[in-house]
Amino acid sequence: MSTAQVLQALARFRASDTQMHQRVRATASLGENELRILDFLLREDRDARVVKPSDISRHLGISSASTTALLDRLERQGSIQRVSHPTDRRSILIEPTSQAEQEVADLVDAFEEHAADVADALGDDGRAAVLAFLASVSDAADRIGVTERVGSYA
């Protein structure tokens, strides 16, 4: 397999992943950041971690005002609920509703289950190679634009 074939496969995956998210968004009538919020909340909920609005702001890299507007919309749609923090009365937590589970989690879970089956079939060496490749590509993506931006302001 050539490097060009690997890069073509990566590009095809990125396009397919984007299209899948667009279909999920359309099915659930969600914007991009709303889907990202629900995906984040559902993952954190599965891991029994609590989520504050500030966690969502950090995760999305947006302001608290923008986060509040998105949460208001999701709450009106019945996808999230705000609940009181059990130990800090000044704080609220954000939780996904069962409606969000039905609309979003079921679709995303179907993909993740299939991807897990594919990963299982790779064996240890195959999974190690994929992990190393994805980590390196992610690192490269994280670096793009960072040094150029810093250098252009000097």
VODOPA-333179 format. One line per 5 residues: number of its first residue (from 1); their letters; for each residue x, y, z of N, C-alpha, C, CB. Coordinates in nm, 4 decimals, always signed. Glycine has a CB too. Example, Ala and Ser with C-alpha at 12.3 -4.5 7.8 and 13.67 -1.06 7.14 Angstrom:
2
1) AS) +1.3190/-0.5690/+0.7800/+1.2300/-0.4500/+0.7800/+1.3200/-0.3300/+0.7800/+1.1308/-0.4473/+0.9046; +1.2850/-0.2250/+0.7080/+1.3670/-0.1060/+0.7140/+1.2900/+0.0030/+0.7870/+1.4084/-0.0598/+0.5725 $
***
This chain:
154
1) MSTAQ) +0.0846/-0.1175/+0.0000/+0.0000/+0.0000/+0.0000/+0.0894/+0.1241/+0.0000/-0.0964/-0.0004/+0.1224; +0.0598/+0.2189/-0.0871/+0.1424/+0.3383/-0.0989/+0.0965/+0.4472/-0.0011/+0.1386/+0.3911/-0.2428; +0.1836/+0.5447/+0.0198/+0.1502/+0.6601/+0.1037/+0.0290/+0.7328/+0.0466/+0.2708/+0.7567/+0.1149; +0.0246/+0.7476/-0.0851/-0.0893/+0.8158/-0.1487/-0.2199/+0.7421/-0.1194/-0.0677/+0.8266/-0.3014; -0.2177/+0.6104/-0.1197/-0.3383/+0.5337/-0.0899/-0.3829/+0.5545/+0.0546/-0.3145/+0.3851/-0.1166 $
6) VLQAL) -0.2871/+0.5623/+0.1464/-0.3204/+0.5867/+0.2867/-0.3829/+0.7253/+0.3011/-0.1942/+0.5738/+0.3766; -0.3241/+0.8249/+0.2368/-0.3780/+0.9608/+0.2445/-0.5156/+0.9697/+0.1799/-0.2826/+1.0597/+0.1776; -0.5375/+0.8960/+0.0710/-0.6699/+0.8924/+0.0080/-0.7722/+0.8270/+0.1002/-0.6639/+0.8170/-0.1259; -0.7324/+0.7209/+0.1676/-0.8224/+0.6540/+0.2616/-0.8551/+0.7461/+0.3788/-0.7597/+0.5227/+0.3126; -0.7568/+0.8214/+0.4273/-0.7799/+0.9167/+0.5361/-0.8774/+1.0252/+0.4905/-0.6462/+0.9801/+0.5830 $
11) ARFRA) -0.8584/+1.0777/+0.3704/-0.9482/+1.1802/+0.3165/-1.0899/+1.1250/+0.3009/-0.8959/+1.2319/+0.1807; -1.1009/+1.0010/+0.2538/-1.2335/+0.9396/+0.2386/-1.3003/+0.9239/+0.3750/-1.2225/+0.8019/+0.1681; -1.2237/+0.8804/+0.4769/-1.2808/+0.8671/+0.6107/-1.3290/+1.0023/+0.6625/-1.1778/+0.8068/+0.7073; -1.2459/+1.1052/+0.6467/-1.2847/+1.2383/+0.6965/-1.4130/+1.2861/+0.6294/-1.1716/+1.3404/+0.6722; -1.4252/+1.2649/+0.4993/-1.5461/+1.3051/+0.4267/-1.6669/+1.2230/+0.4736/-1.5258/+1.2882/+0.2740 $
16) SDTQM) -1.6488/+1.0930/+0.4904/-1.7587/+1.0070/+0.5359/-1.8021/+1.0434/+0.6771/-1.7173/+0.8595/+0.5305; -1.7055/+1.0726/+0.7643/-1.7360/+1.1112/+0.9014/-1.8146/+1.2428/+0.9038/-1.6062/+1.1244/+0.9836; -1.7721/+1.3387/+0.8225/-1.8427/+1.4666/+0.8137/-1.9854/+1.4453/+0.7656/-1.7688/+1.5632/+0.7196; -2.0031/+1.3634/+0.6631/-2.1367/+1.3359/+0.6099/-2.2235/+1.2629/+0.7120/-2.1266/+1.2533/+0.4814; -2.1651/+1.1702/+0.7874/-2.2410/+1.1009/+0.8909/-2.2908/+1.2005/+0.9954/-2.1549/+0.9915/+0.9574 $
21) HQRVR) -2.2021/+1.2915/+1.0383/-2.2430/+1.3912/+1.1371/-2.3510/+1.4832/+1.0810/-2.1221/+1.4736/+1.1828; -2.3434/+1.5174/+0.9537/-2.4481/+1.5992/+0.8919/-2.5818/+1.5263/+0.8926/-2.4094/+1.6364/+0.7481; -2.5802/+1.3950/+0.8648/-2.7048/+1.3177/+0.8669/-2.7606/+1.3091/+1.0090/-2.6814/+1.1758/+0.8101; -2.6744/+1.2885/+1.1074/-2.7203/+1.2844/+1.2468/-2.7787/+1.4193/+1.2856/-2.6044/+1.2461/+1.3424; -2.7085/+1.5281/+1.2486/-2.7589/+1.6631/+1.2794/-2.8954/+1.6859/+1.2156/-2.6594/+1.7706/+1.2306 $
26) ATASL) -2.9113/+1.6454/+1.0894/-3.0382/+1.6654/+1.0195/-3.1496/+1.5829/+1.0837/-3.0240/+1.6286/+0.8711; -3.1184/+1.4590/+1.1189/-3.2171/+1.3708/+1.1812/-3.2645/+1.4286/+1.3145/-3.1581/+1.2300/+1.2022; -3.1728/+1.4840/+1.3915/-3.2056/+1.5353/+1.5247/-3.2311/+1.6862/+1.5259/-3.0938/+1.5025/+1.6210; -3.2282/+1.7513/+1.4089/-3.2484/+1.8973/+1.3987/-3.1520/+1.9742/+1.4886/-3.3931/+1.9337/+1.4353; -3.0232/+1.9471/+1.4721/-2.9205/+2.0090/+1.5551/-2.8190/+2.0831/+1.4700/-2.8505/+1.9040/+1.6405 $
31) GENEL) -2.7630/+2.1886/+1.5268/-2.6493/+2.2555/+1.4665/-2.5219/+2.1804/+1.5016/-2.6408/+2.4021/+1.5128; -2.4115/+2.2189/+1.4383/-2.2836/+2.1503/+1.4617/-2.2426/+2.1544/+1.6088/-2.1737/+2.2131/+1.3759; -2.2431/+2.2726/+1.6696/-2.2022/+2.2824/+1.8100/-2.3015/+2.2137/+1.9035/-2.1870/+2.4287/+1.8499; -2.4292/+2.2131/+1.8672/-2.5276/+2.1431/+1.9497/-2.4999/+1.9927/+1.9498/-2.6706/+2.1713/+1.8991; -2.4674/+1.9388/+1.8333/-2.4319/+1.7966/+1.8263/-2.3047/+1.7693/+1.9046/-2.4145/+1.7520/+1.6802 $
36) RILDF) -2.2073/+1.8589/+1.8951/-2.0830/+1.8402/+1.9707/-2.1095/+1.8420/+2.1210/-1.9809/+1.9490/+1.9340; -2.2010/+1.9284/+2.1648/-2.2363/+1.9339/+2.3068/-2.2995/+1.8024/+2.3490/-2.3323/+2.0517/+2.3355; -2.3975/+1.7555/+2.2725/-2.4655/+1.6313/+2.3102/-2.3709/+1.5122/+2.3077/-2.5831/+1.6054/+2.2172; -2.2855/+1.5065/+2.2082/-2.1876/+1.3980/+2.2018/-2.0983/+1.4015/+2.3263/-2.1016/+1.4089/+2.0725; -2.0502/+1.5204/+2.3636/-1.9668/+1.5380/+2.4820/-2.0431/+1.4957/+2.6081/-1.9203/+1.6849/+2.4939 $
41) LLRED) -2.1671/+1.5430/+2.6222/-2.2468/+1.5099/+2.7404/-2.2733/+1.3603/+2.7509/-2.3788/+1.5854/+2.7374; -2.3043/+1.2980/+2.6394/-2.3335/+1.1546/+2.6416/-2.2102/+1.0731/+2.6788/-2.3868/+1.1093/+2.5058; -2.0933/+1.1127/+2.6267/-1.9696/+1.0413/+2.6622/-1.9365/+1.0607/+2.8099/-1.8518/+1.0899/+2.5747; -1.9475/+1.1837/+2.8579/-1.9176/+1.2104/+2.9988/-2.0174/+1.1380/+3.0894/-1.9201/+1.3625/+3.0269; -2.1440/+1.1349/+3.0496/-2.2471/+1.0670/+3.1280/-2.2175/+0.9177/+3.1367/-2.3863/+1.0905/+3.0663 $
46) RDARV) -2.1742/+0.8570/+3.0261/-2.1397/+0.7132/+3.0261/-2.0253/+0.6849/+3.1220/-2.1017/+0.6660/+2.8841; -1.9338/+0.7816/+3.1367/-1.8193/+0.7649/+3.2256/-1.8471/+0.8177/+3.3664/-1.6982/+0.8353/+3.1674; -1.9735/+0.8491/+3.3937/-2.0189/+0.8975/+3.5258/-1.9468/+1.0243/+3.5692/-1.9984/+0.7893/+3.6311; -1.9172/+1.1124/+3.4733/-1.8557/+1.2414/+3.5050/-1.9604/+1.3504/+3.4934/-1.7353/+1.2709/+3.4117; -1.9584/+1.4445/+3.5874/-2.0514/+1.5576/+3.5831/-1.9958/+1.6653/+3.4900/-2.0756/+1.6154/+3.7260 $
51) VKPSD) -2.0866/+1.7437/+3.4325/-2.0468/+1.8468/+3.3366/-2.1100/+1.9795/+3.3767/-2.0883/+1.8076/+3.1916; -2.0250/+2.0801/+3.3879/-2.0700/+2.2169/+3.4130/-2.0674/+2.2930/+3.2807/-1.9803/+2.2878/+3.5208; -2.1403/+2.4011/+3.2710/-2.1358/+2.4816/+3.1484/-1.9936/+2.5239/+3.1107/-2.2228/+2.6050/+3.1648; -1.9103/+2.5524/+3.2085/-1.7721/+2.5926/+3.1791/-1.6935/+2.4794/+3.1130/-1.7012/+2.6369/+3.3076; -1.7264/+2.3545/+3.1471/-1.6619/+2.2395/+3.0813/-1.6975/+2.2372/+2.9325/-1.7048/+2.1059/+3.1491 $
56) ISRHL) -1.8219/+2.2689/+2.9033/-1.8678/+2.2717/+2.7639/-1.7999/+2.3854/+2.6887/-2.0218/+2.2871/+2.7570; -1.7905/+2.5020/+2.7510/-1.7221/+2.6155/+2.6877/-1.5788/+2.5804/+2.6518/-1.7240/+2.7377/+2.7799; -1.5088/+2.5180/+2.7460/-1.3704/+2.4766/+2.7210/-1.3626/+2.3722/+2.6104/-1.3074/+2.4216/+2.8489; -1.4530/+2.2758/+2.6145/-1.4527/+2.1684/+2.5152/-1.4733/+2.2241/+2.3736/-1.5621/+2.0651/+2.5481; -1.5635/+2.3194/+2.3589/-1.5930/+2.3751/+2.2273/-1.5031/+2.4930/+2.1909/-1.7371/+2.4183/+2.2217 $
61) GISSA) -1.4378/+2.5526/+2.2906/-1.3560/+2.6700/+2.2651/-1.4400/+2.7927/+2.2321/-1.2597/+2.6420/+2.1525; -1.5535/+2.8073/+2.3016/-1.6422/+2.9211/+2.2779/-1.6681/+2.9948/+2.4093/-1.7759/+2.8744/+2.2144; -1.7266/+3.1118/+2.3988/-1.7524/+3.1948/+2.5166/-1.8651/+3.1362/+2.6012/-1.7874/+3.3383/+2.4744; -1.8715/+3.1829/+2.7259/-1.9793/+3.1363/+2.8133/-2.1144/+3.1856/+2.7626/-1.9562/+3.1839/+2.9580; -2.1188/+3.3038/+2.7024/-2.2451/+3.3551/+2.6471/-2.2939/+3.2668/+2.5322/-2.2277/+3.5009/+2.5982 $
66) STTAL) -2.2027/+3.2271/+2.4448/-2.2401/+3.1374/+2.3345/-2.2854/+3.0018/+2.3880/-2.1217/+3.1189/+2.2371; -2.2163/+2.9531/+2.4897/-2.2531/+2.8253/+2.5512/-2.3934/+2.8340/+2.6095/-2.1515/+2.7859/+2.6610; -2.4231/+2.9421/+2.6789/-2.5550/+2.9599/+2.7397/-2.6639/+2.9593/+2.6328/-2.5602/+3.0910/+2.8203; -2.6401/+3.0285/+2.5211/-2.7394/+3.0324/+2.4126/-2.7634/+2.8924/+2.3560/-2.6929/+3.1279/+2.3001; -2.6562/+2.8161/+2.3365/-2.6704/+2.6793/+2.2854/-2.7443/+2.5908/+2.3858/-2.5322/+2.6191/+2.2538 $
71) LDRLE) -2.7100/+2.6040/+2.5134/-2.7762/+2.5233/+2.6160/-2.9241/+2.5591/+2.6266/-2.7074/+2.5424/+2.7519; -2.9565/+2.6881/+2.6139/-3.0971/+2.7304/+2.6168/-3.1752/+2.6620/+2.5049/-3.1083/+2.8844/+2.6037; -3.1175/+2.6600/+2.3851/-3.1849/+2.5973/+2.2702/-3.2010/+2.4469/+2.2927/-3.1056/+2.6234/+2.1397; -3.0950/+2.3815/+2.3395/-3.1027/+2.2376/+2.3645/-3.2036/+2.2046/+2.4744/-2.9652/+2.1835/+2.4025; -3.2127/+2.2918/+2.5734/-3.3097/+2.2696/+2.6805/-3.4524/+2.2860/+2.6272/-3.2844/+2.3674/+2.7978 $
76) RQGSI) -3.4762/+2.3871/+2.5434/-3.6089/+2.4059/+2.4833/-3.6478/+2.2858/+2.3968/-3.6116/+2.5348/+2.3988; -3.5493/+2.2252/+2.3302/-3.5742/+2.1066/+2.2469/-3.5948/+1.9809/+2.3296/-3.4591/+2.0853/+2.1508; -3.5620/+1.9858/+2.4577/-3.5759/+1.8686/+2.5432/-3.4565/+1.7747/+2.5384/-3.6984/+1.7937/+2.5051; -3.3408/+1.8241/+2.4896/-3.2225/+1.7390/+2.4768/-3.1319/+1.7417/+2.5989/-3.1439/+1.7801/+2.3568; -3.1372/+1.8492/+2.6765/-3.0557/+1.8588/+2.7982/-3.1424/+1.9087/+2.9126/-2.9334/+1.9531/+2.7769 $
81) QRVSH) -3.0904/+1.8901/+3.0326/-3.1550/+1.9494/+3.1494/-3.0481/+2.0081/+3.2395/-3.2407/+1.8445/+3.2262; -3.0835/+2.1174/+3.3009/-2.9952/+2.1792/+3.3998/-3.0401/+2.1286/+3.5364/-2.9991/+2.3379/+3.3921; -2.9437/+2.0829/+3.6146/-2.9746/+2.0323/+3.7482/-2.8820/+2.0983/+3.8494/-2.9609/+1.8776/+3.7539; -2.9270/+2.1062/+3.9713/-2.8456/+2.1655/+4.0771/-2.7281/+2.0754/+4.1096/-2.9298/+2.1908/+4.2029; -2.6145/+2.1382/+4.1345/-2.4962/+2.0636/+4.1771/-2.5242/+2.0081/+4.3162/-2.3672/+2.1541/+4.1764 $
86) PTDRR) -2.4921/+1.8821/+4.3420/-2.5260/+1.8219/+4.4720/-2.4525/+1.8823/+4.5914/-2.4972/+1.6759/+4.4675; -2.3338/+1.9403/+4.5689/-2.2580/+1.9933/+4.6830/-2.2321/+2.1434/+4.6749/-2.1267/+1.9214/+4.6940; -2.2527/+2.2053/+4.5596/-2.2265/+2.3483/+4.5425/-2.3540/+2.4150/+4.4923/-2.1075/+2.3730/+4.4436; -2.4255/+2.4801/+4.5831/-2.5551/+2.5383/+4.5478/-2.5446/+2.6475/+4.4420/-2.6209/+2.5945/+4.6710; -2.4272/+2.7067/+4.4255/-2.4110/+2.8131/+4.3262/-2.3902/+2.7585/+4.1855/-2.2943/+2.9018/+4.3640 $
91) SILIE) -2.3673/+2.6311/+4.1729/-2.3297/+2.5703/+4.0459/-2.4427/+2.4844/+3.9899/-2.2035/+2.4862/+4.0628; -2.4507/+2.4797/+3.8567/-2.5455/+2.3894/+3.7937/-2.4688/+2.2887/+3.7082/-2.6489/+2.4681/+3.7080; -2.5323/+2.1767/+3.6863/-2.4754/+2.0723/+3.6012/-2.5655/+2.0553/+3.4796/-2.4598/+1.9372/+3.6790; -2.5061/+2.0088/+3.3709/-2.5801/+1.9856/+3.2474/-2.5829/+1.8352/+3.2226/-2.5157/+2.0623/+3.1262; -2.7026/+1.7824/+3.1988/-2.7177/+1.6392/+3.1741/-2.7977/+1.6164/+3.0464/-2.7864/+1.5700/+3.2939 $
96) PTSQA) -2.7645/+1.5110/+2.9726/-2.8466/+1.4768/+2.8560/-2.9775/+1.4144/+2.9026/-2.7706/+1.3798/+2.7608; -3.0819/+1.4334/+2.8257/-3.2103/+1.3712/+2.8574/-3.2220/+1.2373/+2.7851/-3.3280/+1.4646/+2.8185; -3.3242/+1.1617/+2.8194/-3.3473/+1.0353/+2.7494/-3.3796/+1.0616/+2.6025/-3.4618/+0.9558/+2.8164; -3.4388/+1.1760/+2.5718/-3.4657/+1.2125/+2.4325/-3.3352/+1.2250/+2.3549/-3.5451/+1.3445/+2.4249; -3.2350/+1.2875/+2.4159/-3.1042/+1.2999/+2.3503/-3.0433/+1.1625/+2.3270/-3.0085/+1.3868/+2.4347 $
101) EQEVA) -3.0587/+1.0747/+2.4244/-3.0088/+0.9377/+2.4088/-3.0724/+0.8715/+2.2873/-3.0371/+0.8547/+2.5356; -3.2024/+0.8864/+2.2730/-3.2731/+0.8228/+2.1626/-3.2368/+0.8848/+2.0281/-3.4225/+0.8320/+2.1847; -3.2270/+1.0177/+2.0227/-3.2055/+1.0857/+1.8949/-3.0613/+1.0804/+1.8472/-3.2484/+1.2287/+1.9060; -2.9675/+1.0885/+1.9397/-2.8276/+1.1017/+1.9011/-2.7471/+0.9772/+1.9350/-2.7662/+1.2223/+1.9684; -2.7557/+0.9328/+2.0576/-2.6701/+0.8227/+2.1025/-2.6919/+0.6969/+2.0207/-2.6952/+0.7932/+2.2489 $
106) DLVDA) -2.8162/+0.6661/+1.9892/-2.8422/+0.5432/+1.9141/-2.7728/+0.5454/+1.7784/-2.9928/+0.5230/+1.8955; -2.7747/+0.6606/+1.7103/-2.7101/+0.6717/+1.5796/-2.5585/+0.6643/+1.5908/-2.7505/+0.8017/+1.5118; -2.5031/+0.7401/+1.6840/-2.3581/+0.7423/+1.7011/-2.3087/+0.6069/+1.7536/-2.3167/+0.8561/+1.7976; -2.3851/+0.5461/+1.8439/-2.3465/+0.4155/+1.8982/-2.3407/+0.3093/+1.7891/-2.4444/+0.3724/+2.0075; -2.4317/+0.3154/+1.6928/-2.4307/+0.2169/+1.5840/-2.2991/+0.2244/+1.5067/-2.5504/+0.2397/+1.4884 $
111) FEEHA) -2.2524/+0.3463/+1.4801/-2.1243/+0.3618/+1.4113/-2.0103/+0.3111/+1.4987/-2.1007/+0.5090/+1.3730; -2.0092/+0.3499/+1.6267/-1.9008/+0.3105/+1.7155/-1.8946/+0.1588/+1.7340/-1.9168/+0.3787/+1.8504; -2.0089/+0.0933/+1.7369/-2.0103/-0.0527/+1.7483/-1.9478/-0.1164/+1.6244/-2.1545/-0.1042/+1.7681; -1.9819/-0.0647/+1.5082/-1.9242/-0.1180/+1.3844/-1.7725/-0.0925/+1.3824/-1.9925/-0.0534/+1.2594; -1.7318/+0.0288/+1.4206/-1.5888/+0.0616/+1.4235/-1.5150/-0.0286/+1.5226/-1.5680/+0.2103/+1.4607 $
116) ADVAD) -1.5776/-0.0604/+1.6353/-1.5157/-0.1502/+1.7336/-1.4983/-0.2903/+1.6758/-1.6004/-0.1562/+1.8620; -1.5961/-0.3360/+1.5990/-1.5845/-0.4677/+1.5349/-1.4672/-0.4691/+1.4368/-1.7160/-0.5045/+1.4615; -1.4532/-0.3610/+1.3606/-1.3430/-0.3506/+1.2647/-1.2097/-0.3498/+1.3394/-1.3575/-0.2226/+1.1774; -1.2018/-0.2723/+1.4478/-1.0782/-0.2651/+1.5263/-1.0439/-0.4008/+1.5888/-1.0913/-0.1583/+1.6363; -1.1458/-0.4715/+1.6368/-1.1220/-0.6049/+1.6942/-1.0596/-0.6985/+1.5919/-1.2531/-0.6651/+1.7465 $
121) ALGDD) -1.1037/-0.6865/+1.4667/-1.0546/-0.7754/+1.3611/-0.9101/-0.7452/+1.3213/-1.1440/-0.7646/+1.2390; -0.8577/-0.6295/+1.3589/-0.7213/-0.5920/+1.3209/-0.6139/-0.6711/+1.3945/-0.7005/-0.4457/+1.3458; -0.6416/-0.7149/+1.5136/-0.5392/-0.7795/+1.5954/-0.4535/-0.6740/+1.6634/-0.4516/-0.8735/+1.5099; -0.3698/-0.7183/+1.7549/-0.2886/-0.6254/+1.8346/-0.1940/-0.5405/+1.7498/-0.2083/-0.7027/+1.9367; -0.1234/-0.6020/+1.6572/-0.0279/-0.5275/+1.5745/-0.0989/-0.4253/+1.4856/+0.0540/-0.6240/+1.4878 $
126) GRAAV) -0.2099/-0.4648/+1.4291/-0.2856/-0.3728/+1.3438/-0.3385/-0.2544/+1.4218/-0.4006/-0.4452/+1.2772; -0.3929/-0.2812/+1.5409/-0.4435/-0.1723/+1.6256/-0.3303/-0.0797/+1.6671/-0.5142/-0.2288/+1.7504; -0.2147/-0.1353/+1.7000/-0.0997/-0.0528/+1.7391/-0.0575/+0.0379/+1.6236/+0.0188/-0.1421/+1.7833; -0.0561/-0.0141/+1.5024/-0.0185/+0.0660/+1.3854/-0.1203/+0.1772/+1.3613/-0.0066/-0.0231/+1.2602; -0.2488/+0.1444/+1.3728/-0.3534/+0.2459/+1.3524/-0.3439/+0.3531/+1.4606/-0.4948/+0.1808/+1.3534 $
131) LAFLA) -0.3243/+0.3126/+1.5858/-0.3115/+0.4096/+1.6952/-0.1929/+0.5038/+1.6734/-0.2960/+0.3364/+1.8292; -0.0807/+0.4480/+1.6356/+0.0378/+0.5313/+1.6123/+0.0134/+0.6285/+1.4966/+0.1612/+0.4427/+1.5825; -0.0469/+0.5799/+1.3894/-0.0763/+0.6649/+1.2743/-0.1719/+0.7778/+1.3131/-0.1361/+0.5813/+1.1598; -0.2825/+0.7438/+1.3795/-0.3806/+0.8461/+1.4161/-0.3232/+0.9468/+1.5157/-0.5051/+0.7805/+1.4748; -0.2420/+0.9017/+1.6086/-0.1798/+0.9938/+1.7038/-0.0876/+1.0911/+1.6309/-0.1011/+0.9160/+1.8115 $
136) SVSDA) -0.0083/+1.0418/+1.5371/+0.0833/+1.1281/+1.4625/+0.0088/+1.2264/+1.3740/+0.1774/+1.0444/+1.3781; -0.0967/+1.1801/+1.3079/-0.1756/+1.2686/+1.2225/-0.2473/+1.3738/+1.3078/-0.2781/+1.1871/+1.1393; -0.2985/+1.3337/+1.4233/-0.3634/+1.4292/+1.5140/-0.2650/+1.5341/+1.5626/-0.4251/+1.3564/+1.6336; -0.1444/+1.4911/+1.5997/-0.0409/+1.5850/+1.6426/-0.0088/+1.6844/+1.5320/+0.0858/+1.5100/+1.6845; +0.0023/+1.6357/+1.4093/+0.0308/+1.7246/+1.2955/-0.0818/+1.8246/+1.2766/+0.0514/+1.6432/+1.1661 $
141) ADRIG) -0.2067/+1.7791/+1.2865/-0.3214/+1.8694/+1.2717/-0.3223/+1.9752/+1.3820/-0.4532/+1.7896/+1.2739; -0.2874/+1.9344/+1.5038/-0.2851/+2.0287/+1.6161/-0.1785/+2.1365/+1.5976/-0.2606/+1.9541/+1.7471; -0.0702/+2.1031/+1.5276/+0.0392/+2.1995/+1.5087/+0.0141/+2.2979/+1.3948/+0.1681/+2.1258/+1.4827; -0.0682/+2.2611/+1.2981/-0.0887/+2.3458/+1.1808/-0.1497/+2.4791/+1.2212/-0.1783/+2.2754/+1.0781; -0.0870/+2.5859/+1.1768/-0.1365/+2.7196/+1.2036/-0.0902/+2.7796/+1.3340/-0.2821/+2.7182/+1.2017 $
146) VTERV) -0.0454/+2.6989/+1.4270/-0.0049/+2.7500/+1.5577/+0.1250/+2.8289/+1.5465/+0.0112/+2.6349/+1.6581; +0.2288/+2.7696/+1.4888/+0.3570/+2.8398/+1.4800/+0.3508/+2.9532/+1.3783/+0.4689/+2.7421/+1.4428; +0.2737/+2.9362/+1.2711/+0.2630/+3.0422/+1.1726/+0.1947/+3.1651/+1.2313/+0.1871/+2.9930/+1.0504; +0.0901/+3.1447/+1.3128/+0.0197/+3.2555/+1.3740/+0.1097/+3.3315/+1.4707/-0.1042/+3.2056/+1.4457; +0.1810/+3.2573/+1.5538/+0.2696/+3.3199/+1.6522/+0.3770/+3.3992/+1.5790/+0.3340/+3.2133/+1.7460 $
151) GSYA) +0.4367/+3.3418/+1.4755/+0.5419/+3.4082/+1.4019/+0.4949/+3.5334/+1.3285/+0.6018/+3.3131/+1.3050; +0.3704/+3.5363/+1.2830/+0.3228/+3.6504/+1.2051/+0.2982/+3.7727/+1.2920/+0.1958/+3.6138/+1.1314; +0.2871/+3.7575/+1.4229/+0.2649/+3.8701/+1.5119/+0.3925/+3.9235/+1.5747/+0.1698/+3.8309/+1.6192; +0.5036/+3.8589/+1.5460/+0.6299/+3.8990/+1.6106/+0.6847/+4.0265/+1.5505/+0.7340/+3.7881/+1.5987 $
***
